[in-house]
Amino acid sequence: MIRVEKERRVAADLEEVRSFAGNFFEIARWHPSVSEVRRQEDTRGTSRLLLLADGAELLERRLDNAKVAGLYTYTIVRGPMPVNDYTSTFEIAEDDGGVFIKWSGQFLSTTTDEEATKMISGIYEDGLQSIQEHFK
C-alpha cells in the first residue's frame, strides 16, 4: 500500500473552516478540480458523484457515520484515478492558534507507484492550498 498525507495550518476559527470545507458534499466549493457534486443515496450508503473540471466523473462512497464535524473517510468506487483499494480521510481540527487540516489516503497503484503518488499528492495539495487561500 502507498500512503500519502498532506496537511496545512490555517489561521482561522475552527467552525468557520468546518463550515467552509468540512462537508463531504461541498468539495466543489473549495477544490479547483471539482465543478459539481451530486449526492447519491442507496442501500450501500452515501456517495458523491464528482463532476470534474476536465469532464471526467468520480464516484466516492462515504465510509464513516458522519457524526464528527469536519471529519470524513471515503473510498473511490469508480473514476479515472490510477488507483485501487483507495481509502482517504479528510480532517479539520483545532490546533495551537488556528486550525489543522489533514488529508491522507492509502491505495494500490494501477500504474507506477511514483505516478499514482504524484497524482494523489497534487489533488490533496491543490485542495488544501485553495482552503488556505480562502482564509488569508
N, C-alpha and C positions, 0 to 999 in steps of 0.2 A: 504494500500500500504506500502511496505517495501522500504526504501531508503538506498542506500549505496553510500558513497562518499570517494574517496581516492585521495590523492594529493602528489606531490613531487615538490621540487625545484631543478633545475639543473643549475649549474654554466657554462653556455654556451651561445652562440649567439642565439637569437630568431630564425633567419632564418635557422640556421643550425639544430636546433631541429625540426622546422616545416618541413624542407626538409627530415629529417630522419624519423620522426614519425607522421607527420601531414596529410598524405594522407590516405583516407578511404580504399584504395585498397592495401596498402603496410604494413598491420599489420603483415604479415609473416616475414617481415624484422626485427621486434623487439619483437614480442611476442613469447615466447618459446613454447607455446601450439599450435601454428598455423604453419602448414607445407607449405601450399599453399593457394592462394586466386584466385578465378575465378570470373571475373567481369561479371555481367549479367544486361541486359537492357530489359525492357518490358514496356507495357502500364502503369504499376503501378509505374514505376520509376527505379532507380538504386539500384542494390543489389550486395552483395558479398557472394559467397559461400566459407566458410572457411573449408578447409580440415585440420582436427586436427591431432596432433601427435599420438593420440590413435586410429585413423582410423575413427572417427565419423565425421559427416558433420553438419555444422551450417549455415543456410541461414539468412542473415541480410539485411534489406532494409533501405536505407538512407532516412531520413525524411526531412532534410533541403535542401536549394537550392544551397549549395556548393559555396557560394560567399565569405566566410571568410576563409582565410588560417589557417589551424591548428585547425579548429572547425567543428565538425560534430555531428549530432544526428541521431540515428538509432534505429530500433526495431528488435527483433528476430521474424522471420517468422516461422521457424521450426528448430528443433535440439534437442539435448539430455539434455538441461538445465531444471532444475526443477522449471520453472517459466512460468507465463502467463502475458500478458499485460506489457511486458518488454520494457522500453524505456531508452536509455542511451545517454549521451553526453560526448564527449572527447574534451578537450580544452587545447590548448597550448597558453600561453600569456606571455607578458613581466612582470617581477617582479623586485623588488629592487635588482639590481646586478646580475640578471640572468633570468631564465625562470621558470614559474609556470605551472605545468601540473595537470589538474584535470580530473578525470574520475568518473562520477556519473551515477547512474541508479535508477530506481524505477520499482517495479514489484509486482506481487502476487505470492506467493509460491504454488507449487503443492505438496510439501512435508511439512516438518515443516519449520517455519519461520527461525529457527536457521540454519538448513541445507542449505537452499537456500541462506541465508545471507553469510554463511561461504564460499560457492562455488563462489558466485559473488565477494566477497571481495578478495578471493585468486586469481581469474583471474585478477582483477584490480591490485593487489599488484605485481604479477609476471610480468605483462607488464610494469608497472611503474619502477620497480626495474631494468628491462632489459634496459630501456631507460636511466635511471640514470647511470648505469654501463658503457654504451656506451660512455658517455661524461666525465668519470673520467680521 
